[in-house]
Amino acid sequence: MNAGLKTLNIVHLTASPFFGGPERVILDVIRTQSELNFNVENKVISFREQGGCEPLIRELNNAGFDGIILEHDMPHLAAAYGDLVRFFRREKTSLVCAHGHKSRLLSWLAARRVGIPVVGVSHGWTWQDWKTSLYERIDQWVHHRMDKVVCVSQGQADKVIQTGTPQNRVTVIHNAINPLRFNETPDFSYRRRLQDFFGTTPKLIVGAAGRLSPEKGFDLLAEAIRIVVDETPELSFGVVLFGEGFLRESLQTRIDHTGIANRFKMVGFTSELDKFLPHFDLFVQSSHTEGFPCVNLEAMASGVPVLATAVGGVPEQIISGETGLLVPPNDSTSLANGLRRLLENEPLRRLLAKQGQQKTLTEFTCPKQAEKYWKLFQELGNKNH
């Protein structure tokens, strides 16, 4: 594409603890840019993250792209900085695109040493504990010094600008999904597997997915389920939550103590979420904070209605009452009311599912996302040549 332009060597730097939404975005961007013959050559480097990066590297290599594990990681950041400087020089890197606070800090230092532009991709901040809060304060300082900051939602862009990053350095590129992942005929064995999590098969199965960490609000979801069960015990439904994290034990204790263990099943991490999604009757996102959650787009693309809290970029994904249903954050009663409304109203579920699927598959596409990144790379990279 645009044969007159110089091909740029782009390095994506990340710290991947598992293959999740941000990792999927990186893979989709570089795969789409390759398929559409954009003038870029992409490589991805990840910190080792105690072996957590291996699924991402495997996915990249299987797709025919360079996935590289950085030799040094915490606490040897000075050595990691040296690794990056040498790699950027050896590979004649044109531009660095950094994902995650550790990646942004190290890539900014190394890129400035080599004299190349650096772009930070900001998915969101969680402030979940003192350590994370400290990292995110440093991250805000680094954002001010990036050549460009890509925010995955306008909501996150507003936060970045409010912390002092100049507005002309901030751009919004929404996350996207690859519709080919959802074109296959659903395998109904996955519905049976969902049913098997329950002693008595519920009529309706609600899905949820994410890290078991405070910002995801699964405590709020548990309370909403308790309210629905207490007030409308005749509703036949169950909730399946896919995900792992340090809150598993406390969440399970809460579920047991509130008497909803027969309704709410935490079943661990799955690499097959795409195959389970079409078999949910409803998908719920209960987060206290978000960037632009890919899992909502994935559920919508699968033809499943989404109930979500109106946080971060979620209102940019969902028009409440048209392509999904939004409720206020941090409000278990509102979440319970939304849950009950959709469980009791099949025509509304069908309407939201149809219109949500159409919106997702036309607005949040990989070609649109990849082209916006490509234009940004060309703008910055060609200035440097």
C-alpha positions in Angstrom: 0.0 0.0 0.0 1.4 3.4 -1.0 4.5 2.0 -2.6 6.2 5.4 -2.6 6.5 5.4 1.2 9.4 3.9 3.0 8.7 0.7 4.9 9.0 1.2 8.6 10.4 -1.3 11.2 8.0 -1.2 14.1 8.7 -2.8 17.4 5.8 -3.5 19.8 7.0 -3.9 23.4 4.7 -5.5 26.0 4.7 -7.2 29.3 2.3 -10.1 28.7 1.2 -12.1 31.8 -1.2 -14.2 29.7 -3.0 -14.0 26.3 -5.8 -11.6 26.9 -7.5 -8.6 25.3 -4.5 -6.3 24.8 -2.4 -9.2 23.4 -5.2 -10.0 21.0 -5.2 -6.4 19.8 -1.5 -6.5 19.1 -1.9 -9.7 17.1 -4.9 -8.3 15.1 -3.1 -5.1 14.3 0.0 -6.6 12.9 -1.8 -9.4 11.1 -4.2 -7.0 9.4 -1.4 -4.6 8.4 0.4 -7.6 6.9 -2.8 -8.8 5.0 -3.5 -5.3 3.7 0.2 -4.7 2.6 0.8 -1.6 4.7 4.3 -0.2 4.6 5.4 -1.6 8.0 7.3 -4.6 9.3 6.2 -5.5 12.8 8.1 -7.3 15.5 6.8 -8.0 19.1 9.0 -8.2 22.1 7.6 -9.2 25.5 9.1 -9.2 29.0 9.3 -12.8 30.3 6.7 -12.2 33.0 7.8 -15.5 34.7 6.8 -17.5 31.6 3.4 -15.7 31.3 4.4 -14.3 27.9 4.7 -17.7 26.2 1.1 -17.9 25.0 1.5 -14.6 23.2 4.8 -15.6 21.7 3.3 -18.9 20.6 0.3 -17.2 18.9 2.6 -14.7 17.1 5.0 -17.4 15.9 2.1 -19.6 14.7 0.7 -16.7 12.8 4.1 -16.2 11.1 5.3 -13.1 13.0 8.4 -12.5 15.1 7.6 -12.9 18.8 10.7 -12.3 20.9 11.2 -12.7 24.7 13.4 -10.0 26.2 16.4 -11.6 28.0 16.1 -9.5 31.2 13.1 -8.6 33.4 12.4 -7.3 36.9 14.4 -6.6 39.0 17.1 -6.2 36.3 15.6 -3.2 34.5 19.0 -1.6 33.7 20.0 -4.7 31.9 16.6 -4.8 30.1 17.1 -1.2 29.0 20.5 -2.2 27.5 18.9 -5.2 25.7 16.4 -2.8 24.1 19.0 -0.2 23.1 21.0 -2.9 21.4 18.0 -4.4 19.7 16.7 -1.1 18.4 20.1 -0.3 16.9 20.7 -3.7 15.4 17.2 -4.0 13.8 17.3 -0.3 12.6 14.0 0.2 14.4 11.9 3.1 13.1 9.4 3.4 16.0 8.5 1.7 19.2 4.9 1.1 20.2 4.7 0.3 24.0 1.9 -1.5 25.7 1.8 -1.4 29.6 3.4 0.8 32.2 6.7 -1.1 32.4 7.0 -1.3 28.7 6.3 2.4 28.3 8.9 3.5 30.8 11.7 1.2 29.4 10.8 1.9 25.7 10.8 5.7 26.3 14.3 5.6 27.9 15.7 3.3 25.2 14.0 5.1 22.3 15.4 8.4 23.4 18.9 6.9 23.7 18.6 5.6 20.1 16.8 8.7 18.8 13.6 7.2 17.5 9.9 8.0 18.2 7.9 6.2 20.8 4.1 5.7 21.1 2.4 4.6 24.3 -0.9 2.6 24.1 -3.1 3.4 27.2 -5.8 0.9 28.0 -6.8 2.3 31.4 -5.7 2.6 35.0 -7.1 0.5 37.8 -5.6 1.9 41.1 -6.2 -1.5 42.6 -3.5 -1.3 45.3 -0.6 0.9 46.5 1.9 -0.8 44.2 -0.3 -0.5 41.1 -1.1 3.1 42.0 2.6 3.9 42.2 3.3 2.4 38.8 0.3 4.3 37.3 1.6 7.6 38.7 4.9 6.9 37.0 3.0 5.9 33.9 1.3 9.3 33.8 4.7 11.0 34.1 5.9 9.0 31.1 2.8 9.7 29.1 3.7 13.4 29.1 7.0 12.5 27.4 5.7 10.2 24.7 5.6 11.4 21.0 2.0 10.1 20.9 -0.3 8.4 23.3 -2.9 6.1 21.8 -6.0 5.7 24.0 -8.4 2.9 23.4 -11.4 5.1 24.3 -12.3 8.7 24.5 -12.9 8.2 28.2 -9.3 7.1 28.7 -8.1 10.0 26.5 -9.9 12.5 28.7 -8.2 11.0 31.8 -4.7 11.1 30.1 -5.2 14.8 29.1 -6.4 15.7 32.6 -3.2 14.4 34.0 -1.2 16.8 31.9 -0.4 15.1 28.5 -0.8 17.7 25.8 -4.1 17.2 23.8 -2.3 17.3 20.5 -0.3 14.2 21.5 -3.3 12.1 22.3 -5.3 10.1 19.8 -8.1 7.6 20.1 -8.0 4.2 18.4 -10.7 1.9 19.5 -10.0 -1.8 20.1 -11.5 -4.0 17.4 -12.3 -7.7 16.9 -11.8 -10.1 14.0 -15.3 -11.2 12.8 -13.8 -14.4 11.3 -13.5 -15.7 14.9 -17.3 -15.7 15.2 -18.3 -17.0 11.8 -18.2 -20.7 12.6 -21.3 -22.6 13.3 -21.7 -22.9 17.1 -20.6 -26.2 18.6 -23.5 -27.1 20.9 -21.2 -29.4 23.0 -20.1 -26.1 24.6 -23.6 -25.4 25.7 -23.7 -28.8 27.3 -20.4 -28.1 29.0 -21.9 -24.9 30.5 -24.9 -26.7 31.7 -22.7 -29.3 33.3 -21.3 -26.8 35.8 -24.7 -26.8 37.5 -26.4 -29.6 39.5 -29.8 -28.7 38.1 -29.7 -27.3 34.6 -30.9 -23.7 34.5 -33.1 -22.4 31.7 -30.8 -19.4 31.0 -27.1 -19.1 31.4 -25.4 -15.8 32.0 -21.7 -15.4 31.1 -19.0 -13.2 32.6 -15.2 -13.2 32.1 -12.1 -11.4 33.3 -9.3 -11.2 35.9 -10.5 -11.9 39.4 -9.2 -8.5 40.6 -11.0 -5.6 42.3 -11.6 -3.4 39.2 -13.7 -6.1 37.5 -16.5 -5.7 40.1 -17.3 -9.4 40.4 -18.2 -8.7 44.1 -20.9 -6.4 42.7 -22.1 -9.1 40.3 -22.4 -11.6 43.2 -24.5 -9.1 45.2 -26.7 -8.5 42.2 -27.3 -12.2 41.7 -28.2 -12.5 45.4 -30.8 -9.7 45.0 -32.3 -11.3 41.9 -32.5 -14.7 43.6 -34.0 -13.3 46.8 -36.6 -11.2 45.0 -37.5 -13.5 42.1 -36.5 -17.0 43.1 -38.7 -18.5 40.3 -36.2 -17.2 37.7 -34.3 -20.2 36.4 -30.8 -18.9 35.6 -27.1 -19.5 36.4 -24.0 -17.5 36.0 -20.6 -18.9 34.7 -17.5 -16.7 35.3 -14.4 -17.5 33.4 -11.2 -16.1 34.8 -8.5 -16.4 37.5 -6.9 -14.0 39.9 -5.9 -13.3 43.5 -9.5 -12.6 44.6 -10.8 -16.1 43.8 -10.8 -17.3 47.5 -12.6 -14.2 48.8 -15.1 -14.2 46.0 -15.9 -17.9 46.6 -16.3 -17.2 50.3 -18.8 -14.4 49.5 -20.7 -16.6 47.1 -20.9 -19.4 49.7 -22.0 -17.1 52.5 -24.8 -15.4 50.4 -26.3 -18.8 49.4 -25.9 -18.4 45.7 -23.3 -21.2 45.1 -25.8 -23.2 43.1 -26.3 -20.1 40.8 -22.8 -18.6 40.5 -19.9 -20.8 39.2 -16.3 -19.6 39.0 -14.8 -22.1 36.6 -11.3 -20.8 36.0 -9.4 -19.5 32.9 -10.3 -20.9 29.5 -8.5 -20.4 26.2 -11.8 -21.3 24.4 -13.9 -18.3 25.4 -14.7 -17.7 21.7 -16.4 -21.1 21.5 -18.4 -20.6 24.8 -19.6 -17.1 24.1 -22.3 -18.0 21.5 -24.0 -20.3 24.0 -24.7 -17.7 26.7 -28.2 -16.2 26.8 -26.7 -13.0 28.3 -23.3 -11.6 29.0 -22.6 -9.3 32.0 -19.6 -6.9 32.5 -19.7 -5.5 36.1 -16.5 -3.4 36.2 -15.8 -0.4 38.4 -13.3 0.8 35.8 -12.5 -0.1 32.2 -10.6 1.0 29.1 -12.4 -0.4 26.1 -13.1 -4.1 27.0 -12.7 -6.4 24.0 -14.8 -9.1 25.8 -17.9 -7.0 25.3 -17.2 -6.7 21.6 -16.6 -10.4 21.4 -19.9 -11.2 23.1 -21.8 -8.8 20.9 -20.1 -10.2 17.8 -21.2 -13.7 19.0 -24.9 -12.5 18.9 -25.2 -12.3 22.7 -26.9 -9.3 24.4 -24.6 -7.4 26.8 -25.4 -5.8 30.2 -22.6 -3.6 31.3 -21.7 -0.8 33.7 -21.2 2.6 32.1 -17.5 3.0 32.9 -14.5 4.1 30.7 -15.1 3.5 27.0 -18.1 1.1 27.5 -20.6 3.8 26.5 -18.6 4.2 23.3 -19.3 0.5 22.6 -23.0 0.2 23.7 -26.0 2.5 23.1 -28.1 1.6 26.1 -31.5 0.2 25.1 -30.4 -0.2 21.4 -27.2 -2.3 21.2 -27.0 -3.5 24.8 -28.0 -2.3 28.3 -26.0 0.0 30.5 -26.4 0.6 34.2 -24.6 2.9 36.6 -21.3 1.6 38.1 -20.9 0.6 41.7 -24.6 0.0 42.1 -25.6 -3.6 42.8 -29.3 -2.8 42.8 -29.2 -1.2 39.3 -27.1 -4.2 38.1 -29.7 -6.6 39.6 -32.6 -4.7 38.0 -30.9 -4.8 34.6 -30.1 -8.5 35.0 -33.7 -9.3 35.9 -35.1 -7.2 33.1 -33.1 -9.0 30.5 -33.7 -12.5 32.0 -37.4 -11.9 31.9 -37.6 -10.3 28.4 -36.6 -12.6 25.6 -37.7 -10.3 22.8 -35.5 -7.5 24.3 -32.6 -9.9 24.5 -33.0 -10.8 20.9 -33.3 -7.2 19.7 -30.2 -6.1 21.7 -28.3 -9.1 20.4 -29.1 -8.4 16.8 -28.4 -4.7 16.9 -25.3 -5.1 19.1 -23.8 -7.7 16.6 -24.5 -5.4 13.7 -22.8 -2.4 15.4 -19.8 -4.4 16.4 -19.2 -6.0 13.0 -19.5 -2.7 11.1 -17.8 -0.2 13.5 -15.1 -2.0 15.4 -13.3 -3.8 12.6 -9.6 -4.8 12.4 -9.0 -3.0 9.1 -10.2 0.3 10.6 -8.0 -0.2 13.6 -5.0 -1.3 11.6 -5.2 1.7 9.2 -5.3 4.2 12.1 -2.2 2.7 13.6 -0.5 2.6 10.2 -1.2 6.3 9.6 0.1 7.2 13.0 3.3 5.1 12.4 3.8 6.8 9.0 3.3 10.2 10.5 5.9 9.7 13.2 8.3 7.3 11.5 8.7 9.3 8.3 9.4 12.5 10.3 12.4 10.6 11.8 13.9 9.7 8.4 
